[in-house]
């Protein structure tokens, strides 16, 4: 019982970082925030932007797992292991990691929360040795929240919050790259993808039931 209480206190302390964001990058309409890496290796970042594209188009691109490697930085491939429901999936994303670090896998439970003119995607680590790729280090995802909200017919607000332990060897320069450069490039390349002429809804997008609107719990909501 004492160990459980201590674990919960440490976890809550880590999440408190999200209230201490420091602006790291601000250019091209993109803002990237960070907080200090914790003793237990957690790396937090937060990125925000106004995308000059319609809400539905932004959502179409974000939910297309098959095409995400076209634009997401360092992403080699994705795999949907299991569809639990129309709003819940077990999936993996496999990332190239610069030498001397080993490539990473984000094996996660992803959940979708459709609302009127708003959409939230959340993810957390999913543990299953049968699904984990032995050639990748498994990232411990404590908090991953992507929120988009319609501003008007041509603009969409975007926010991405991440708090996780990349595990394994992680040099200081690589931590800096993940916290500053990756979130900025993610939004920049998302914008590039949105400009393409061949954007069409994928199966995950098609399966969303907009009549069944839900909201993420208090823990997953953006600060």
Residue frames as a rotation matrix with the C-alpha (Angstrom) as fourth column:
UNK 1
0.569 0.822 0.000 0.00
0.822 -0.569 0.000 0.00
0.000 0.000 -1.000 0.00
UNK 2
0.436 -0.492 -0.754 2.83
0.165 -0.780 0.604 2.40
-0.885 -0.388 -0.259 0.90
UNK 3
-0.635 -0.707 0.310 4.51
0.386 0.057 0.921 1.67
-0.669 0.705 0.236 -2.44
UNK 4
-0.124 0.691 0.712 1.27
0.984 -0.004 0.176 2.36
0.124 0.723 -0.680 -4.31
UNK 5
0.782 0.417 -0.463 0.82
0.525 -0.842 0.129 5.72
-0.336 -0.343 -0.877 -2.57
UNK 6
0.014 -0.880 -0.475 4.44
0.073 -0.473 0.878 6.68
-0.997 -0.047 0.057 -3.31
UNK 7
-0.641 -0.223 0.735 4.04
0.688 0.257 0.679 5.72
-0.340 0.940 -0.011 -6.97
UNK 8
0.319 0.862 0.393 0.88
0.936 -0.351 0.011 7.82
0.148 0.365 -0.919 -7.28
UNK 9
0.694 -0.112 -0.712 2.57
0.271 -0.875 0.402 10.82
-0.667 -0.472 -0.576 -5.65
UNK 10
-0.415 -0.908 -0.056 5.54
0.186 -0.145 0.972 10.60
-0.891 0.392 0.229 -8.02
UNK 11
-0.448 0.326 0.833 3.21
0.894 0.196 0.404 10.31
-0.032 0.925 -0.379 -11.00
UNK 12
0.665 0.744 -0.061 1.18
0.746 -0.666 0.007 13.34
-0.036 -0.050 -0.998 -9.92
UNK 13
0.337 -0.647 -0.684 4.41
0.132 -0.687 0.715 15.28
-0.932 -0.331 -0.146 -9.38
UNK 14
-0.660 -0.587 0.469 5.51
0.498 0.125 0.858 14.47
-0.563 0.800 0.209 -12.92
UNK 15
-0.048 0.736 0.675 2.20
0.975 -0.113 0.192 15.62
0.218 0.668 -0.712 -14.38
UNK 16
0.607 0.258 -0.752 2.51
0.552 -0.818 0.164 18.88
-0.572 -0.515 -0.638 -12.44
UNK 17
-0.518 -0.855 -0.043 5.26
0.495 -0.341 0.799 19.80
-0.698 0.392 0.600 -14.90
UNK 18
-0.322 0.457 0.829 2.54
0.917 -0.068 0.394 20.57
0.236 0.887 -0.397 -17.40
UNK 19
0.777 0.603 -0.181 1.73
0.629 -0.737 0.247 23.67
0.016 -0.306 -0.952 -15.33
UNK 20
0.421 -0.726 -0.544 5.32
0.081 -0.568 0.819 24.98
-0.903 -0.389 -0.180 -15.63
UNK 21
0.550 -0.165 0.819 5.68
0.822 0.283 -0.495 25.37
-0.150 0.945 0.291 -19.39
UNK 22
0.036 -0.622 -0.782 8.50
0.037 -0.781 0.623 27.54
-0.999 -0.051 -0.005 -20.74
UNK 23
0.930 0.318 -0.185 8.35
-0.140 -0.159 -0.977 28.92
-0.340 0.935 -0.104 -24.29
UNK 24
0.117 -0.923 0.367 11.25
0.326 0.385 0.864 27.39
-0.938 0.019 0.346 -26.25
UNK 25
-0.842 -0.333 0.425 10.44
0.480 -0.102 0.872 28.14
-0.247 0.938 0.245 -29.89
UNK 26
0.233 0.915 -0.329 8.15
0.374 -0.397 -0.839 30.67
-0.898 0.072 -0.434 -31.54
UNK 27
-0.640 -0.412 -0.648 8.31
-0.437 -0.498 0.749 31.04
-0.631 0.763 0.139 -35.32
UNK 28
-0.897 0.318 -0.306 6.17
-0.225 0.268 0.937 30.59
0.380 0.909 -0.169 -38.41
UNK 29
-0.053 0.963 0.264 3.09
-0.811 -0.196 0.551 30.73
0.582 -0.184 0.792 -36.21
UNK 30
0.434 0.118 -0.893 4.20
0.212 0.950 0.228 27.70
0.876 -0.288 0.388 -34.19
UNK 31
0.207 -0.344 0.916 4.85
-0.896 -0.442 0.037 27.75
0.392 -0.829 -0.400 -30.45
UNK 32
0.271 -0.204 -0.941 6.78
0.213 0.966 -0.148 25.01
0.939 -0.160 0.305 -28.65
UNK 33
0.428 -0.062 0.902 6.92
-0.825 -0.435 0.361 24.81
0.370 -0.898 -0.238 -24.86
UNK 34
0.042 -0.445 -0.895 9.01
0.149 0.888 -0.435 22.58
0.988 -0.116 0.103 -22.61
UNK 35
0.818 0.045 0.574 9.72
-0.554 -0.208 0.806 21.82
0.156 -0.977 -0.145 -18.98
UNK 36
-0.151 -0.971 0.186 12.83
-0.988 0.144 -0.047 20.42
0.019 -0.191 -0.981 -17.33
UNK 37
0.062 0.053 -0.997 13.50
-0.257 0.966 0.035 16.72
0.964 0.254 0.074 -17.78
UNK 38
0.697 0.288 0.657 12.75
-0.693 0.032 0.720 14.98
0.186 -0.957 0.222 -14.49
UNK 39
-0.220 -0.827 0.517 15.04
-0.915 0.359 0.185 12.67
-0.339 -0.432 -0.836 -12.51
UNK 40
-0.038 0.265 0.964 13.03
-0.032 0.963 -0.266 9.69
-0.999 -0.041 -0.028 -13.69
UNK 41
-0.772 -0.519 0.367 13.71
0.312 0.194 0.930 10.61
-0.554 0.833 0.012 -17.32
UNK 42
0.220 0.932 0.290 10.37
0.819 -0.015 -0.574 12.11
-0.530 0.363 -0.766 -18.31
UNK 43
-0.883 -0.467 0.049 10.54
0.398 -0.688 0.607 14.49
-0.250 0.555 0.793 -21.27
UNK 44
0.099 0.982 -0.162 7.64
0.678 -0.186 -0.712 16.96
-0.729 -0.039 -0.684 -21.59
UNK 45
-0.957 -0.287 -0.031 6.71
0.202 -0.743 0.638 19.20
-0.206 0.604 0.770 -24.51
UNK 46
0.102 0.990 -0.100 3.72
0.591 -0.141 -0.794 21.17
-0.800 0.022 -0.599 -25.69
UNK 47
-0.915 -0.386 0.119 3.17
0.313 -0.490 0.814 22.67
-0.256 0.781 0.569 -29.14
UNK 48
0.096 0.961 -0.258 0.46
0.488 -0.271 -0.830 24.98
-0.868 -0.046 -0.495 -30.45
UNK 49
-0.941 -0.334 -0.059 -0.48
0.127 -0.508 0.852 26.54
-0.315 0.794 0.520 -33.77
UNK 50
0.173 0.942 -0.287 -3.33
-0.321 -0.222 -0.921 27.92
-0.931 0.251 0.264 -35.83
UNK 51
-0.661 -0.359 0.659 -3.59
0.416 0.555 0.720 25.83
-0.624 0.750 -0.217 -38.99
UNK 52
-0.408 0.487 -0.772 -5.01
-0.677 -0.729 -0.102 27.58
-0.612 0.481 0.627 -42.05
UNK 53
-0.836 0.211 -0.507 -6.99
-0.238 0.693 0.681 24.54
0.495 0.690 -0.528 -43.08
UNK 54
0.108 0.979 0.174 -10.54
-0.735 -0.039 0.677 23.34
0.670 -0.201 0.715 -42.38
UNK 55
-0.022 -0.017 1.000 -11.19
-0.941 0.339 -0.015 21.27
-0.339 -0.941 -0.023 -39.27
UNK 56
0.811 0.439 0.386 -12.30
-0.310 0.883 -0.353 18.18
-0.496 0.167 0.852 -41.18
UNK 57
0.753 -0.592 -0.287 -9.23
-0.213 0.194 -0.958 18.22
0.623 0.782 0.020 -43.42
UNK 58
-0.146 -0.816 0.560 -6.87
-0.888 -0.142 -0.438 18.45
0.437 -0.561 -0.703 -40.44
UNK 59
0.160 0.292 0.943 -8.63
-0.772 0.632 -0.064 15.56
-0.615 -0.718 0.327 -38.75
UNK 60
0.964 0.207 -0.165 -8.49
-0.263 0.670 -0.694 13.49
-0.034 0.713 0.701 -41.95
UNK 61
0.319 -0.928 -0.193 -4.71
-0.420 0.044 -0.907 13.80
0.850 0.370 -0.375 -42.07
UNK 62
-0.272 -0.462 0.844 -4.18
-0.949 -0.015 -0.314 13.16
0.158 -0.887 -0.435 -38.35
UNK 63
0.281 0.499 0.820 -6.24
-0.665 0.717 -0.209 9.97
-0.692 -0.487 0.533 -38.38
UNK 64
0.871 -0.022 -0.491 -4.64
-0.410 0.520 -0.750 8.48
0.272 0.854 0.443 -41.48
UNK 65
0.589 -0.650 0.480 -2.17
-0.335 0.344 0.877 6.10
-0.736 -0.677 -0.015 -39.81
UNK 66
0.592 -0.339 0.731 -1.08
0.685 0.690 -0.234 4.56
-0.425 0.639 0.641 -43.12
UNK 67
0.529 -0.339 0.778 0.10
0.577 -0.528 -0.623 7.89
0.622 0.778 -0.083 -44.52
UNK 68
0.991 -0.107 -0.083 1.51
-0.002 -0.627 0.779 9.37
-0.135 -0.771 -0.622 -41.33
UNK 69
0.275 -0.956 0.105 5.10
0.614 0.258 0.745 8.26
-0.740 -0.141 0.658 -42.19
UNK 70
0.304 -0.121 0.945 4.89
0.879 -0.347 -0.327 10.57
0.367 0.930 0.001 -45.22
UNK 71
0.323 -0.046 0.945 5.15
0.058 -0.996 -0.068 13.60
0.945 0.077 -0.319 -42.98
UNK 72
0.984 0.073 0.159 5.70
-0.149 -0.131 0.980 12.85
0.093 -0.989 -0.118 -39.26
UNK 73
0.321 -0.947 0.027 9.40
-0.858 -0.303 -0.416 13.43
0.402 0.110 -0.909 -38.38
UNK 74
-0.587 -0.775 0.234 11.53
-0.807 0.542 -0.233 10.27
0.054 -0.326 -0.944 -37.98
UNK 75
0.159 0.720 0.675 8.47
-0.617 0.607 -0.502 8.00
-0.771 -0.336 0.541 -38.25
UNK 76
-0.836 -0.541 -0.095 9.38
-0.440 0.555 0.706 4.82
-0.329 0.632 -0.702 -40.16
UNK 77
-0.639 0.649 -0.412 6.06
-0.018 0.523 0.852 3.01
0.769 0.552 -0.323 -40.10
UNK 78
-0.449 0.592 0.669 2.83
-0.885 -0.194 -0.422 2.44
-0.120 -0.782 0.611 -38.20
UNK 79
-0.765 0.269 -0.585 0.77
0.018 0.917 0.398 -0.64
0.644 0.294 -0.707 -37.42
UNK 80
-0.091 0.811 0.578 -2.76
-0.969 -0.206 0.137 -0.96
0.230 -0.548 0.804 -36.09
UNK 81
-0.939 -0.344 -0.017 -2.72
-0.323 0.898 -0.298 -4.17
0.117 -0.275 -0.954 -34.04
UNK 82
-0.612 0.768 -0.189 -6.35
0.788 0.612 -0.069 -4.22
0.063 -0.191 -0.980 -33.02
UNK 83
-0.601 0.572 0.558 -9.52
-0.318 -0.812 0.489 -2.18
0.733 0.116 0.671 -33.34
UNK 84
-0.935 0.266 -0.234 -11.29
0.327 0.393 -0.860 -2.31
-0.137 -0.880 -0.454 -29.99
UNK 85
0.168 0.976 -0.141 -14.11
0.698 -0.219 -0.682 0.03
-0.696 0.017 -0.718 -31.02
UNK 86
0.531 0.094 0.842 -14.71
0.773 -0.462 -0.436 2.88
0.348 0.882 -0.318 -33.46
UNK 87
0.759 -0.245 0.603 -12.90
-0.316 -0.949 0.012 5.17
0.569 -0.200 -0.798 -31.04
UNK 88
0.529 -0.587 0.613 -10.29
-0.673 0.149 0.724 2.89
-0.516 -0.796 -0.316 -29.48
UNK 89
0.843 -0.325 -0.429 -7.28
-0.205 0.545 -0.813 1.21
0.498 0.773 0.392 -31.09
UNK 90
0.596 -0.785 0.168 -4.11
0.065 0.256 0.964 -0.62
-0.800 -0.564 0.204 -30.12
UNK 91
0.949 -0.252 0.192 -1.32
0.168 -0.113 -0.979 0.55
0.268 0.961 -0.065 -32.41
UNK 92
0.312 -0.918 -0.244 2.42
0.670 0.030 0.742 1.01
-0.674 -0.395 0.624 -32.79
UNK 93
0.973 -0.228 -0.017 4.53
-0.174 -0.688 -0.704 3.79
0.149 0.689 -0.710 -34.26
UNK 94
0.555 -0.831 0.048 8.16
0.763 0.531 0.368 2.97
-0.331 -0.168 0.929 -35.06
UNK 95
0.981 -0.156 -0.118 10.68
-0.175 -0.969 -0.172 5.83
-0.088 0.189 -0.978 -35.02
UNK 96
0.351 -0.933 0.072 14.23
0.585 0.159 -0.795 6.26
0.731 0.321 0.602 -36.26
UNK 97
0.971 -0.145 -0.191 16.45
0.082 -0.549 0.832 7.51
-0.226 -0.823 -0.521 -33.44
UNK 98
0.638 -0.766 -0.073 19.88
-0.529 -0.369 -0.764 9.05
0.559 0.526 -0.641 -34.20
UNK 99
0.366 -0.651 -0.665 23.01
0.605 0.709 -0.362 7.10
0.707 -0.270 0.654 -33.26
UNK 100
-0.818 -0.489 -0.302 24.06
-0.414 0.866 -0.282 6.13
0.399 -0.106 -0.911 -30.62
UNK 101
-0.418 0.731 0.540 20.47
-0.687 0.135 -0.714 5.66
-0.594 -0.669 0.446 -29.42
UNK 102
-0.902 0.197 0.383 18.30
0.332 0.884 0.329 2.71
-0.274 0.425 -0.863 -30.46
UNK 103
-0.701 0.700 0.139 15.11
-0.185 -0.366 0.912 3.12
0.689 0.613 0.386 -32.49
UNK 104
-0.864 0.431 0.260 11.93
-0.315 -0.060 -0.947 3.57
-0.393 -0.900 0.187 -30.45
UNK 105
-0.633 0.770 -0.081 8.48
0.405 0.418 0.813 2.03
0.660 0.482 -0.576 -30.55
UNK 106
-0.742 0.564 0.362 5.37
-0.664 -0.546 -0.510 3.75
-0.090 -0.619 0.780 -29.24
UNK 107
-0.691 0.576 -0.437 3.10
0.371 0.801 0.469 0.79
0.620 0.162 -0.768 -28.46
UNK 108
-0.959 0.279 0.048 -0.06
-0.236 -0.694 -0.680 2.44
-0.157 -0.664 0.731 -27.25
UNK 109
-0.286 0.955 0.084 -3.76
0.927 0.298 -0.226 2.43
-0.241 0.013 -0.971 -26.64
UNK 110
-0.996 -0.043 0.078 -5.18
0.067 -0.934 0.351 5.32
0.058 0.355 0.933 -28.65
UNK 111
-0.261 0.954 -0.150 -8.60
0.867 0.163 -0.471 6.77
-0.425 -0.253 -0.869 -27.93
UNK 112
-0.822 0.066 0.566 -10.67
0.357 -0.715 0.602 9.26
0.444 0.696 0.564 -29.93
UNK 113
-0.387 0.678 -0.625 -13.10
0.710 -0.214 -0.671 11.78
-0.589 -0.703 -0.398 -28.47
UNK 114
-0.641 0.210 0.738 -15.36
0.576 -0.503 0.644 13.52
0.507 0.838 0.202 -31.01
UNK 115
-0.269 0.599 -0.755 -17.21
0.613 -0.498 -0.614 16.66
-0.743 -0.627 -0.233 -29.95
UNK 116
0.737 0.566 0.369 -18.97
0.657 -0.474 -0.586 19.42
-0.157 0.674 -0.722 -31.82
UNK 117
0.844 -0.433 0.317 -16.26
-0.122 -0.731 -0.672 21.36
0.523 0.528 -0.669 -33.70
UNK 118
0.188 -0.810 0.556 -13.60
-0.982 -0.143 0.124 19.74
-0.021 -0.569 -0.822 -31.52
UNK 119
0.830 0.015 -0.558 -11.67
-0.117 0.982 -0.149 16.48
0.546 0.189 0.816 -31.52
UNK 120
0.309 -0.726 0.615 -9.26
-0.940 -0.132 0.316 15.00
-0.148 -0.675 -0.723 -28.98
UNK 121
0.588 -0.262 -0.765 -6.85
-0.112 0.911 -0.398 12.09
0.801 0.320 0.507 -29.47
UNK 122
0.438 -0.479 0.761 -5.23
-0.891 -0.117 0.439 10.56
-0.121 -0.870 -0.477 -26.40
UNK 123
0.509 -0.320 -0.799 -2.74
-0.156 0.879 -0.450 7.74
0.847 0.353 0.397 -26.00
UNK 124
0.415 -0.458 0.786 -0.99
-0.884 0.001 0.468 5.85
-0.215 -0.889 -0.404 -23.24
UNK 125
-0.601 -0.765 -0.230 1.41
-0.794 0.605 0.063 2.94
0.091 0.220 -0.971 -23.12
UNK 126
0.690 0.723 -0.040 -0.07
-0.720 0.691 0.066 -0.47
0.075 -0.017 0.997 -23.86
UNK 127
-0.309 -0.862 0.402 1.94
-0.894 0.407 0.186 -3.37
-0.324 -0.302 -0.897 -22.46
UNK 128
0.836 0.461 0.297 1.92
-0.331 0.857 -0.395 -6.60
-0.437 0.232 0.869 -24.45
UNK 129
-0.102 -0.982 0.158 5.22
-0.424 0.187 0.886 -8.46
-0.900 0.023 -0.435 -25.00
UNK 130
-0.034 0.149 0.988 3.66
0.667 0.740 -0.089 -10.29
-0.745 0.656 -0.125 -27.95
UNK 131
0.827 0.419 0.376 3.12
0.559 -0.540 -0.629 -7.00
-0.060 0.730 -0.681 -29.80
UNK 132
0.705 -0.607 -0.367 6.35
-0.361 -0.753 0.551 -5.23
-0.610 -0.256 -0.750 -28.78
UNK 133
0.870 -0.468 -0.158 9.10
-0.028 0.272 -0.962 -5.27
0.493 0.841 0.223 -31.42
UNK 134
0.760 -0.586 -0.280 12.33
0.565 0.384 0.730 -6.65
-0.321 -0.713 0.623 -29.94
UNK 135
-0.112 -0.840 0.531 14.47
0.965 -0.220 -0.144 -4.42
0.238 0.496 0.835 -32.18
UNK 136
-0.061 0.176 0.983 13.00
0.063 -0.982 0.180 -1.25
0.996 0.072 0.048 -30.65
UNK 137
-0.928 -0.151 -0.340 13.10
0.356 -0.090 -0.930 0.27
0.110 -0.984 0.137 -27.17
UNK 138
-0.043 0.999 0.007 9.61
0.857 0.033 0.515 0.71
0.514 0.028 -0.857 -25.77
UNK 139
-0.743 -0.125 0.658 8.69
-0.075 -0.961 -0.267 4.30
0.665 -0.247 0.704 -24.89
UNK 140
-0.516 0.573 -0.637 6.73
0.851 0.256 -0.459 4.81
-0.100 -0.779 -0.619 -21.67
UNK 141
-0.566 0.407 0.716 3.92
0.173 -0.791 0.587 7.18
0.806 0.456 0.378 -22.62
UNK 142
-0.787 0.282 -0.548 2.53
0.558 -0.053 -0.828 8.91
-0.263 -0.958 -0.116 -19.53
UNK 143
0.164 0.840 -0.518 0.47
0.274 -0.543 -0.794 11.53
-0.948 -0.012 -0.319 -21.32
UNK 144
-0.919 -0.327 0.218 -0.16
0.301 -0.230 0.925 12.16
-0.253 0.917 0.310 -25.02
UNK 145
0.096 0.978 -0.186 -2.99
0.608 -0.206 -0.766 14.48
-0.788 -0.039 -0.615 -26.01
UNK 146
-0.937 -0.244 0.252 -3.67
0.346 -0.528 0.775 16.02
-0.056 0.813 0.579 -29.41
UNK 147
-0.055 0.941 -0.335 -6.55
0.620 -0.231 -0.750 18.49
-0.783 -0.249 -0.570 -29.59
UNK 148
-0.917 -0.114 0.382 -7.95
0.374 -0.578 0.725 20.27
0.138 0.808 0.573 -32.61
UNK 149
-0.168 0.874 -0.457 -10.78
0.641 -0.255 -0.724 22.79
-0.749 -0.414 -0.517 -32.53
UNK 150
-0.049 0.261 0.964 -12.61
0.954 -0.274 0.123 24.57
0.296 0.926 -0.235 -35.31
UNK 151
-0.683 -0.180 -0.708 -12.08
0.406 -0.899 -0.162 28.34
-0.608 -0.398 0.687 -35.34
UNK 152
0.057 0.713 -0.699 -13.95
-0.659 -0.499 -0.563 29.06
-0.750 0.492 0.441 -38.56
UNK 153
0.901 0.417 0.118 -14.45
-0.193 0.629 -0.754 27.43
-0.388 0.657 0.647 -41.96
UNK 154
0.754 -0.646 -0.122 -10.78
-0.064 0.113 -0.991 27.79
0.654 0.755 0.044 -42.93
UNK 155
-0.211 -0.867 0.451 -8.85
-0.640 -0.226 -0.734 27.73
0.738 -0.444 -0.508 -39.64
UNK 156
0.720 0.363 -0.591 -8.25
0.127 0.769 0.626 25.11
0.682 -0.526 0.508 -36.96
UNK 157
0.356 -0.587 0.727 -6.54
-0.917 -0.371 0.149 25.42
0.182 -0.719 -0.670 -33.57
UNK 158
0.563 -0.280 -0.777 -4.00
0.044 0.950 -0.310 22.64
0.825 0.140 0.547 -32.89
UNK 159
0.280 -0.521 0.806 -2.34
-0.950 -0.273 0.154 21.56
0.139 -0.809 -0.571 -29.65
UNK 160
0.499 -0.255 -0.828 -0.06
0.024 0.959 -0.281 18.60
0.866 0.120 0.485 -28.84
UNK 161
0.359 -0.373 0.856 1.01
-0.928 -0.243 0.284 17.67
0.102 -0.896 -0.433 -25.29
UNK 162
0.532 -0.258 -0.806 3.45
0.003 0.953 -0.303 14.85
0.846 0.159 0.508 -24.51
UNK 163
0.213 -0.524 0.825 4.96
-0.977 -0.136 0.165 13.55
0.026 -0.841 -0.541 -21.30
UNK 164
0.973 0.150 -0.178 6.91
-0.164 0.984 -0.068 10.32
0.165 0.096 0.982 -21.44
UNK 165
0.299 -0.891 0.343 10.06
-0.488 0.166 0.857 8.38
-0.820 -0.423 -0.385 -20.73
UNK 166
0.516 -0.149 -0.843 12.02
-0.839 0.111 -0.533 7.55
0.173 0.983 -0.068 -23.89
UNK 167
0.888 -0.181 0.423 13.92
-0.072 0.854 0.516 4.84
-0.455 -0.488 0.745 -21.96
UNK 168
0.597 -0.709 0.376 17.43
0.802 0.544 -0.246 3.62
-0.030 0.448 0.894 -22.72
UNK 169
-0.419 -0.867 -0.270 20.39
0.785 -0.495 0.373 5.80
-0.457 -0.055 0.888 -23.71
UNK 170
0.596 0.632 0.495 19.29
0.777 -0.610 -0.156 9.39
0.204 0.477 -0.855 -24.36
UNK 171
-0.492 -0.867 -0.076 22.11
0.867 -0.479 -0.136 11.99
0.081 -0.133 0.988 -24.71
UNK 172
-0.260 0.364 -0.894 21.36
0.446 -0.776 -0.445 15.58
-0.856 -0.515 0.039 -23.69
UNK 173
-0.809 -0.087 -0.582 21.50
-0.401 -0.641 0.654 16.81
-0.430 0.762 0.483 -27.30
UNK 174
-0.834 0.536 -0.133 18.88
0.253 0.585 0.771 14.22
0.491 0.609 -0.623 -28.27
UNK 175
-0.268 0.723 -0.636 16.60
0.905 -0.038 -0.424 15.27
-0.331 -0.690 -0.644 -25.42
UNK 176
-0.461 0.009 -0.887 16.93
-0.042 -0.999 0.012 18.84
-0.886 0.043 0.461 -26.71
UNK 177
-0.958 0.081 -0.274 16.06
-0.275 0.008 0.961 17.70
0.080 0.997 0.014 -30.24
UNK 178
-0.594 0.773 -0.221 12.97
0.722 0.634 0.278 15.83
0.355 0.006 -0.935 -29.06
UNK 179
-0.146 0.551 -0.822 11.76
0.823 -0.393 -0.410 18.70
-0.548 -0.736 -0.397 -26.90
UNK 180
-0.204 -0.012 -0.979 12.42
-0.148 -0.988 0.042 21.58
-0.968 0.153 0.200 -29.30
UNK 181
-0.742 -0.258 -0.619 12.87
-0.592 -0.181 0.785 20.46
-0.315 0.949 -0.019 -32.89
UNK 182
-0.923 0.361 0.136 10.55
0.386 0.859 0.336 17.47
0.005 0.362 -0.932 -33.20
UNK 183
-0.117 0.952 -0.282 7.31
0.706 -0.120 -0.698 19.25
-0.699 -0.281 -0.658 -32.12
UNK 184
-0.071 0.025 -0.997 8.11
-0.407 -0.913 0.006 22.19
-0.911 0.406 0.075 -34.41
UNK 185
-0.855 -0.320 -0.408 8.83
-0.497 0.283 0.820 19.93
-0.147 0.904 -0.401 -37.39
UNK 186
-0.713 0.656 0.248 5.71
0.593 0.752 -0.286 17.89
-0.375 -0.057 -0.925 -36.65
UNK 187
0.224 0.845 -0.485 3.43
0.354 -0.534 -0.768 20.90
-0.908 0.000 -0.419 -37.14
UNK 188
-0.187 -0.371 -0.910 5.45
-0.662 -0.636 0.396 22.27
-0.726 0.676 -0.127 -40.05
UNK 189
-0.966 -0.221 -0.135 5.26
-0.250 0.662 0.706 18.96
-0.067 0.716 -0.695 -41.92
UNK 190
-0.399 0.910 0.111 1.61
0.670 0.372 -0.643 18.54
-0.626 -0.182 -0.758 -40.99
UNK 191
0.198 0.421 -0.885 0.99
-0.231 -0.858 -0.459 21.84
-0.953 0.295 -0.072 -42.76
UNK 192
-0.596 -0.502 -0.626 2.87
-0.729 0.014 0.684 20.55
-0.335 0.864 -0.375 -45.81
UNK 193
-0.920 0.290 0.265 0.79
0.331 0.936 0.125 17.37
-0.212 0.202 -0.956 -45.84
UNK 194
-0.096 0.951 -0.293 -2.41
0.457 -0.220 -0.862 19.40
-0.884 -0.217 -0.414 -45.62
UNK 195
-0.096 -0.022 -0.995 -1.46
-0.632 -0.771 0.078 21.19
-0.769 0.637 0.060 -48.84
UNK 196
-0.923 -0.331 0.197 -1.47
-0.089 0.680 0.728 17.96
-0.375 0.654 -0.657 -50.88
UNK 197
-0.452 0.758 -0.471 -4.22
-0.883 -0.307 0.354 17.32
0.124 0.576 0.808 -53.41
UNK 198
-0.272 0.290 -0.918 -4.75
-0.266 0.894 0.361 13.64
0.925 0.342 -0.165 -52.60
UNK 199
-0.935 -0.015 0.355 -6.07
-0.355 0.085 -0.931 13.90
-0.017 -0.996 -0.085 -49.04
UNK 200
-0.107 0.917 -0.384 -8.97
-0.457 0.298 0.838 11.49
0.883 0.265 0.387 -48.60
UNK 201
0.274 0.276 0.921 -10.59
-0.962 0.072 0.265 10.04
0.007 -0.958 0.286 -45.45
UNK 202
-0.709 -0.524 -0.472 -9.10
-0.469 0.850 -0.239 6.77
0.526 0.052 -0.849 -44.18
UNK 203
-0.187 0.687 -0.702 -10.99
0.309 0.720 0.622 3.98
0.933 -0.100 -0.347 -42.44
UNK 204
-0.606 -0.062 -0.793 -10.47
0.795 -0.042 -0.605 5.33
0.005 -0.997 0.075 -38.91
UNK 205
-0.936 0.272 -0.223 -12.01
-0.264 -0.962 -0.065 8.65
-0.233 -0.002 0.973 -39.95
UNK 206
-0.530 0.762 -0.372 -14.91
-0.444 0.125 0.887 6.92
0.723 0.636 0.272 -41.72
UNK 207
-0.315 0.378 -0.871 -15.72
0.556 0.817 0.154 4.82
0.770 -0.435 -0.467 -38.66
UNK 208
-0.988 -0.070 -0.138 -16.23
0.153 -0.566 -0.810 7.78
-0.021 -0.822 0.570 -36.31
UNK 209
-0.104 0.995 -0.002 -19.81
0.882 0.093 0.461 8.08
0.459 0.047 -0.887 -35.08
UNK 210
-0.808 -0.272 0.522 -20.33
0.127 -0.946 -0.297 11.81
0.575 -0.174 0.799 -34.61
UNK 211
0.231 0.948 0.218 -23.68
-0.241 -0.161 0.957 11.14
0.942 -0.274 0.192 -32.92
UNK 212
0.763 -0.042 -0.645 -21.83
0.569 0.518 0.639 9.56
0.307 -0.855 0.419 -29.99
UNK 213
0.273 -0.657 0.703 -19.93
-0.154 -0.751 -0.642 12.58
0.950 0.067 -0.306 -28.69
UNK 214
0.750 -0.134 -0.648 -17.64
0.640 0.395 0.659 12.06
0.167 -0.909 0.382 -25.70
UNK 215
0.669 -0.575 0.470 -15.05
-0.521 -0.815 -0.254 14.08
0.529 -0.075 -0.845 -23.82
UNK 216
-0.101 -0.778 -0.619 -11.72
0.227 0.588 -0.776 12.91
0.969 -0.219 0.117 -22.37
UNK 217
0.591 0.302 -0.748 -11.50
0.761 0.098 0.641 12.62
0.267 -0.948 -0.172 -18.59
UNK 218
0.990 -0.122 -0.071 -9.99
-0.081 -0.903 0.422 15.37
-0.116 -0.412 -0.904 -16.45
UNK 219
0.332 -0.932 0.146 -6.50
0.193 0.218 0.956 13.85
-0.923 -0.289 0.253 -16.55
UNK 220
-0.160 -0.418 0.894 -6.31
0.905 0.299 0.302 13.90
-0.394 0.858 0.330 -20.34
UNK 221
0.816 0.520 0.254 -7.64
0.578 -0.742 -0.340 17.42
0.012 0.424 -0.905 -20.85
UNK 222
-0.072 -0.844 0.532 -5.15
0.670 -0.436 -0.601 20.08
0.739 0.313 0.597 -21.93
UNK 223
-0.166 -0.063 -0.984 -4.09
0.896 -0.427 -0.124 22.59
-0.413 -0.902 0.127 -19.30
